[in-house]
Amino acid sequence: MKTVKVSLNSIDKVKTFVNDINRFDFDFDLVSGRYVIDAKSIMGIFSLDLSKPIDLNIHAEDEKLEEVLKVLAPYIID
């Protein structure tokens, strides 16, 4: 598992983010405070405070992890 910080501060960003991660078969969790949301759920994402960066837990194997990180690069912040 790898954790990165993502910024989903617009409706369009959330929609494209969900479309991008739904291409993969493994699990993604968004963690905001004490809430853990399935990152493939657009309704779940909109229940979070999107004004701040959110932790994304990626449950992927090593080879696939690089591919996921490339796809998610527009959302990842340092």
PAVOLUM-111227 format. One record per residue (C-alpha): x, y, z. Coordinates in steps of 0.1 Angstrom, whole numbers, plus 5000, padded with zeros to 4 digits. Layout:
N
XYZ...
END
This chain:
78
500050005000501150354992499750685006499851014986498151344991495651454964493851774957490251734944489152094947486652114918483651904905485451834872488551714890486451474911484751334880487951274861489651134892486850874897486950784860490750744861490850514892487950304880490250174853492149974879490949664897492449724931491149934961491650304967490650475000490450845007491150935043490151275057490351295094488550995108486550935077487650655052485850665019485950434989487750654963485750494935482550644950481750984936479051044962481450944990484051184978481551474978480851395015484451505023485851845029487451904994488952235003492052065018494351795005493151435012495251125018494750854991495750495001496550294970496349914975498449804945501349574937504749724929504549694891501049834889501750114914504050294890501250294864498750424889501050704900501450814864497650824858497051014891499951264887497651554879495951514913498951434935500451724955503751734975
END
